[in-house]
Amino acid sequence: MDVPGYALVTGAGSPFGIGTACALAFAQEGAAGVAILDINAEGLEATKAEIAKVTRDVPCQVLAYALNITDEAEVTRVVHDVATRFGRLDYVVNAAGIAIKHPGGSAFAKTEDWNRVLDINLNGTFYVLRAAAAIMLEQEPIKSSIDGRPLQRGSIINFSSIQGVVGITLSTAYTTAKHAVIGLTRTASEDYAARGLRVNAICPGYTETPMTTKNPEVLKAMEERVESAVPMKRMGAPREIADGVLYLAGGRSSFVTGSALVVDGGYTSR
Ligand SMILES: NC(=O)c1ccc[n+]([C@@H]2O[C@H](COP(=O)([O-])OP(=O)(O)OC[C@H]3O[C@@H](n4cnc5c(N)ncnc54)[C@H](O)[C@@H]3O)[C@@H](O)[C@H]2O)c1
């Protein structure tokens, strides 16, 4: 996948989650190092162990940080620490996120839920992007390991969703946050495209992770929705989303910035 550099992935402490799948994919595809960040310290240890399993022959340095992505000062400190310890920072994946449904819809959404979802999904993404971009802009571009094309100073991938491009019922705060993540991605990509820093968003459709499967009621409703609304008639696997992330991170997407890559089994084509 042409990702020889150093990666930082948030939301990488969820066993069977998308952030974890991204961290594993970077390690498997030959990244020199992966920094994993999450609020779930135990989950990070599990991800670290999984990475060790998939990289037995190829050394991949792993750094783990338990942090709350909404803590602006701590995010800035950790991103700098990662860049210092790795020596540079090539790929940043903003996968930490939460989803909340508002019973009754927008008219009844609680301010507390609204603030929490916006804080984690949007503000957290902004804090990481800002700290990482400032570092990436100062480093030498890395060349593609495949064909040596002058590649990029850095590549940032923000997690939006199909709910970043369409509305889904009872999801006031989440849909708003995921639309805003695309806006953040587009403006930041414009800021730095000419300087070799690429910023893209990924928009997964229904994907089988703890976010979607931990509540049996939510899962049942989702399975029905998948059957009727997803042309492929199945949920995605975390690794299928991670493959999109790796494409956006590495050399094969060297002419791609400001995009929102939909990986959704056809959901938004209807
Ligand atoms: N699963 C899906 O169907 C789906 C669809 C579209 C988009 N997404 C997005 O993909 C991303 C990954 O989701 P997932 O399905 O793997 O969910 P997940 O719940 O399995 O993983 C999310 C991770 O984010 C971490 N996290 C939550 N709040 C945090 C905080 N304040 N600070 C640090 N870490 C925090 C959690 O601990 C967890 O490890 C999210 O941004 C989500 O919105 C998921």
The ligand as a MOL file (V3000), in Angstrom:
LIG
                    3D

  0  0  0     0  0            999 V3000
M  V30 BEGIN CTAB
M  V30 COUNTS 44 48 0 0 0
M  V30 BEGIN ATOM
M  V30 1 N -19.1100 1.5450 12.6180 0
M  V30 2 C -19.7510 2.2390 11.6930 0
M  V30 3 O -20.7620 1.7700 11.1230 0
M  V30 4 C -19.2740 3.6120 11.2990 0
M  V30 5 C -19.8670 4.2150 10.1750 0
M  V30 6 C -19.4230 5.4770 9.7810 0
M  V30 7 C -18.4300 6.1230 10.4960 0
M  V30 8 N -17.8860 5.5120 11.5840 0 CHG=1
M  V30 9 C -16.8330 6.2570 12.2850 0
M  V30 10 O -15.6610 5.4600 12.3190 0
M  V30 11 C -14.8920 5.8050 13.4740 0
M  V30 12 C -14.5470 4.5360 14.2370 0
M  V30 13 O -15.7620 3.9670 14.7130 0
M  V30 14 P -15.9190 2.4400 15.1660 0
M  V30 15 O -17.1190 1.9120 14.4960 0
M  V30 16 O -14.6250 1.7240 15.0420 0 CHG=-1
M  V30 17 O -16.3200 2.6840 16.6920 0
M  V30 18 P -15.7520 2.0350 18.0350 0
M  V30 19 O -16.7080 2.4520 19.1020 0
M  V30 20 O -15.4890 0.5840 17.8480 0
M  V30 21 O -14.3570 2.7870 18.2240 0
M  V30 22 C -14.2720 4.1570 18.5620 0
M  V30 23 C -13.0820 4.3640 19.4560 0
M  V30 24 O -13.0210 5.7690 19.8160 0
M  V30 25 C -12.6210 5.8290 21.1660 0
M  V30 26 N -13.0570 7.0770 21.7980 0
M  V30 27 C -14.3220 7.4680 22.0650 0
M  V30 28 N -14.3220 8.6360 22.7160 0
M  V30 29 C -13.0210 8.9990 22.8720 0
M  V30 30 C -12.3780 10.0970 23.4700 0
M  V30 31 N -13.0730 11.0810 24.0770 0
M  V30 32 N -11.0190 10.1660 23.4390 0
M  V30 33 C -10.3040 9.1750 22.8540 0
M  V30 34 N -10.8590 8.0910 22.2770 0
M  V30 35 C -12.2050 8.0060 22.2810 0
M  V30 36 C -13.3170 4.6420 21.8370 0
M  V30 37 O -12.7130 4.2960 23.0750 0
M  V30 38 C -13.1680 3.5760 20.7730 0
M  V30 39 O -11.9910 2.8190 20.9690 0
M  V30 40 C -15.7430 6.7830 14.2710 0
M  V30 41 O -15.3290 8.1020 13.9960 0
M  V30 42 C -17.1410 6.5510 13.7350 0
M  V30 43 O -17.9730 7.6940 13.8900 0
M  V30 44 C -18.2730 4.2760 11.9950 0
M  V30 END ATOM
M  V30 BEGIN BOND
M  V30 1 1 1 2
M  V30 2 2 2 3
M  V30 3 1 2 4
M  V30 4 1 4 5
M  V30 5 2 4 44
M  V30 6 2 5 6
M  V30 7 1 6 7
M  V30 8 2 7 8
M  V30 9 1 8 9
M  V30 10 1 8 44
M  V30 11 1 9 10
M  V30 12 1 9 42
M  V30 13 1 10 11
M  V30 14 1 11 12
M  V30 15 1 11 40
M  V30 16 1 12 13
M  V30 17 1 13 14
M  V30 18 2 14 15
M  V30 19 1 14 16
M  V30 20 1 14 17
M  V30 21 1 17 18
M  V30 22 2 18 19
M  V30 23 1 18 20
M  V30 24 1 18 21
M  V30 25 1 21 22
M  V30 26 1 22 23
M  V30 27 1 23 24
M  V30 28 1 23 38
M  V30 29 1 24 25
M  V30 30 1 25 26
M  V30 31 1 25 36
M  V30 32 1 26 27
M  V30 33 1 26 35
M  V30 34 2 27 28
M  V30 35 1 28 29
M  V30 36 1 29 30
M  V30 37 2 29 35
M  V30 38 1 30 31
M  V30 39 2 30 32
M  V30 40 1 32 33
M  V30 41 2 33 34
M  V30 42 1 34 35
M  V30 43 1 36 37
M  V30 44 1 36 38
M  V30 45 1 38 39
M  V30 46 1 40 41
M  V30 47 1 40 42
M  V30 48 1 42 43
M  V30 END BOND
M  V30 END CTAB
M  END
